[in-house]
Amino acid sequence: MFLRVVLSGSECTGKSSLAARLAEHYKVEFVPEYLREYFEMKNGHLTVDDVIPIARGQLRLESGAAAKGYNPLICDTDIISSIVYAKHYFNECPGWLDNKLKELGPSFYLLCDIDIQWQADGQRDMPQQREYMQGLFVKELNNRNIPYHIINGSLPQRTVESIRLIDEALAASAK
C-alpha cells in the first residue's frame, strides 16, 4: 500500500515547486500536471469535451509512477482540479470524474495556500480571482468530506511542513 499525496489548490500556489522538492526529499519522481502538456497541444483552446481526456492523461501519469513503486506517490494535481475547473469554466462536470475519484479511494491532500506571489506563464489567467478560486477548491474538498492540510509560507517552510505531515501519514499507514 502506498500513500498518494495530492498537491491541490488554485493556479500559481506553488504546487509544482513543492512537488519537485518533495520528490527530491523522498527520492521519487513526482507526477506532473498533465493539463500543461494538453493545453499546449490544444493551443490553449479547451472545451468541456477536453475535461475527461485531461483527467485520463493525469491518471495515466499517476499509474506509470505507481507502477514504479513510489511511496509516497507525489501528485502535482488530481481529478479535484479537473472538477473545480470544469465547473468554473464550463458550468458542468462530467459524472465520469466523480466516479473515477471514488475509484481512486482516499488520498492525502495538501492544499497549497495563495500566500505566495502570482506569476504569469501563458496558461494562468486569473490573478484577480485567487481567493475565489481557492475557495472553490476548499468547497469541493469540504463537500466531499476529503480531509486536507493547508500548506503556506515560503517554499522552504512549505517543504518542511509537508515532509512532517507526510512522514506522520507514512508512519500511521505502516502500523
NORURSUL-V17186 format. One record per residue. N is the residue number from 0. RES is the residue in one letter. SS is DSSP state (H for helix, E for strand, C for the rest). NEAR is the number of other ideal C-beta (glycine too) atoms within 8 Angstrom. D_CENTER is the distance of its C-alpha to the mean C-alpha in Angstrom with 1 decimal. Layout:
# NORURSUL-V17186
n = [N;N]
res = [RES;RES]
ss = [SS;SS]
near = [NEAR;NEAR]
d_center = [D_CENTER;D_CENTER]
This chain:
# NORURSUL-V17186
n = [0;1;2;3;4;5;6;7;8;9;10;11;12;13;14;15;16;17;18;19;20;21;22;23;24;25;26;27;28;29;30;31;32;33;34;35;36;37;38;39;40;41;42;43;44;45;46;47;48;49;50;51;52;53;54;55;56;57;58;59;60;61;62;63;64;65;66;67;68;69;70;71;72;73;74;75;76;77;78;79;80;81;82;83;84;85;86;87;88;89;90;91;92;93;94;95;96;97;98;99;100;101;102;103;104;105;106;107;108;109;110;111;112;113;114;115;116;117;118;119;120;121;122;123;124;125;126;127;128;129;130;131;132;133;134;135;136;137;138;139;140;141;142;143;144;145;146;147;148;149;150;151;152;153;154;155;156;157;158;159;160;161;162;163;164;165;166;167;168;169;170;171;172;173;174]
res = [M;F;L;R;V;V;L;S;G;S;E;C;T;G;K;S;S;L;A;A;R;L;A;E;H;Y;K;V;E;F;V;P;E;Y;L;R;E;Y;F;E;M;K;N;G;H;L;T;V;D;D;V;I;P;I;A;R;G;Q;L;R;L;E;S;G;A;A;A;K;G;Y;N;P;L;I;C;D;T;D;I;I;S;S;I;V;Y;A;K;H;Y;F;N;E;C;P;G;W;L;D;N;K;L;K;E;L;G;P;S;F;Y;L;L;C;D;I;D;I;Q;W;Q;A;D;G;Q;R;D;M;P;Q;Q;R;E;Y;M;Q;G;L;F;V;K;E;L;N;N;R;N;I;P;Y;H;I;I;N;G;S;L;P;Q;R;T;V;E;S;I;R;L;I;D;E;A;L;A;A;S;A;K]
ss = [C;C;C;E;E;E;E;E;C;C;C;C;C;C;H;H;H;H;H;H;H;H;H;H;H;H;C;C;C;C;E;C;C;H;H;H;H;H;H;H;H;C;C;C;C;C;C;C;C;H;H;H;H;H;H;H;H;H;H;H;H;H;H;H;H;H;H;C;C;C;C;C;E;E;E;C;C;C;H;H;H;H;H;H;H;H;H;H;H;H;C;C;C;C;H;H;H;H;H;H;H;H;H;H;C;C;C;E;E;E;E;E;C;C;C;C;C;C;C;C;C;C;C;C;C;C;H;H;H;H;H;H;H;H;H;H;H;H;H;H;H;H;H;C;C;C;C;E;E;E;E;C;C;C;H;H;H;H;H;H;H;H;H;H;H;H;H;H;H;H;H;H;H;H;C]
near = [3;9;12;12;14;12;13;15;11;11;10;12;11;10;13;9;8;16;15;9;11;16;12;7;8;10;5;12;7;12;12;10;10;11;11;9;9;13;10;8;6;9;5;8;5;9;6;9;6;10;14;10;9;13;13;8;11;16;10;9;11;13;8;8;13;11;6;8;6;12;8;15;14;14;14;11;12;13;12;15;12;14;13;12;9;14;11;8;8;10;4;7;10;9;6;8;15;9;8;11;12;7;6;9;5;3;11;12;12;14;13;13;11;10;5;10;3;9;6;6;6;5;8;11;4;9;8;4;7;13;7;7;13;13;8;12;15;9;8;11;13;8;6;7;5;9;5;9;9;6;12;8;8;6;10;7;9;15;12;8;11;12;10;8;11;14;8;8;12;11;8;7;8;5;4]
d_center = [20.2;17.0;14.3;10.8;8.7;5.0;4.0;3.7;6.8;9.0;10.1;11.7;10.5;10.6;7.2;9.0;12.1;11.0;9.5;12.9;14.8;13.5;14.2;17.6;18.4;17.8;19.3;16.7;14.9;11.2;9.4;9.1;7.6;10.5;10.9;12.6;15.1;15.7;16.3;18.8;20.4;21.0;22.3;19.9;21.5;19.2;20.4;19.4;20.6;17.7;15.0;15.8;16.4;13.0;11.4;14.2;13.5;10.0;11.7;14.5;12.7;11.4;15.0;16.5;14.9;15.7;19.2;19.7;19.6;17.0;16.7;14.3;11.9;9.2;6.0;4.6;1.9;4.5;7.6;7.3;6.4;9.3;11.3;11.1;12.0;14.6;16.2;16.4;17.7;19.6;20.5;19.7;17.2;18.4;19.1;18.0;14.3;15.5;17.5;15.0;12.6;15.8;16.8;13.8;15.1;13.8;10.8;10.6;8.1;8.3;8.2;9.1;12.4;14.1;17.0;16.8;18.5;17.1;17.9;18.8;17.9;19.2;16.1;15.1;17.6;17.4;18.5;20.9;18.4;15.9;17.1;17.3;13.8;12.4;14.9;13.6;10.3;12.6;15.0;12.8;11.8;15.4;16.9;15.5;16.6;13.3;13.9;11.7;12.8;12.8;12.8;15.2;18.0;18.5;16.4;19.0;18.8;15.0;15.5;18.5;17.1;13.9;16.4;18.7;16.4;15.2;18.9;19.9;17.7;18.9;22.4;22.2;21.1;24.0;26.5]
